[in-house]
């Protein structure tokens, strides 16, 4: 496993086609950060790949970033670990906002549950 620090947080490569993403506390994800994020994923992972989004911290997105955050055809599945009520509701809003994108995404209370689900998406 190798962890990479980016301007908005960290990404840990768990396998050649699986990464864990942790966004920094208080971050406002904008389009520049989304482009950095997508570029990193495309150059460091083997497609199709899956993402474990670990919502350890609270953060937000610009309107444009909400529309583009996970719109890469190379993303096979996303598991989001959310512990609190507000984090779960904000994640549900983001999923509903992007309903037309047909994401393969699910939320979980624990990292272990999320990893098991991702393993079964292959």
N, C-alpha and C positions, 0 to 999 in steps of 0.2 A: 504494500500500500504506500502510495506517495501522495502527500498533501501539497496542494498548490495554493498560494495566496494570490487572490485577485483584488481588484480595486473595491469590490463590493462584499467580499467574503472569501470562503475557502472551498475548494473542491478536492475531495479525496478520491483517487482512482482505486476502487475496490477490486475490480477485475477489468479485463480489456474492454468489456462492453457494459460496465456498471460503475457509476460514480455517485458519491454522496455530496450533496450541496448544502452548505450552511451559510446563510446570508448574515452579515454583521448587524448588530442591534441598531435600530433607529435608521437604517439605510432607506433612502428613497431611490428605488431602482428606476433608472431612466433608459432611454433608447441606446445611449452610448454604452451603458453597462450591459444591456441585453446583447448588443453586438459583440462585446468582449466575451460574454458568457457563451454565446453560440460559437464563436470562433474557437474558443478553448475546447468545447465539447467536440467539435468537428475535427480538430487536430490531435486530440489526445485519446479519443475513444474509437473503437471499431463499431461501425454501424451494422445492423441496427443496435442501439444501445438503450439502457434503462437508467433511470435516475431515482435516487433516494433523496427526497427533499426533506431535510431535518430542520423543522421550524423551531429551533432552540430560542431564537430571538424574535422580537416584533420588528416588522419592517413594512414598507408600503411600495406601491408602484405608481408611476405616472400613468395616465390614461393610455397613451401609446404603448407603453411597456406591458400593460395588462393584456393588450391584444396580441403581442408578439412573443411573450415570455417562453412559451413551449411550442411554438409553431415551426418545428424542424421535422421534416419527414423522416429523419434518421432516429427520432425518439420512438422507441417501441412501447415503453410503459413508464409511468411515474407513480411512485408511492410517496405520500406526504405524511410525515410523522408530526402530529399536532397534539399537544397535551392540554391546552386550555380552551375554554369556550370561545373566546374572541378569536384565537388562531384558527379554530375549526370553522367558525362562521366566515371569516375572511377568505379562507381557502375554498369553502363551498361557493362563495360569491364569485371568486375568480374562475372556478370550474363552470358555473352557470353562465357567466359572462362570455365564456369561450365555448359554449355548448355546440355551436355549429362546426367547431374544429374537430369534433369527434376524438378527443383525447382518450387514451387508455390510462385512466388515473383513478386512484383510490386513496382514502385517508385511513390512518392507523394511529393508535394510541402509543404503540411501542415500536422501536426500531427493529426489533426481532420479528414482529408480525409483518412489518413492511418488507423486510428482506426475504422472508418466506414467500410472500405474495409475488415479489419480483422474480424470484427463482422459478416460479410456476408460470410465468408469462412467456417463457422461451418457446 
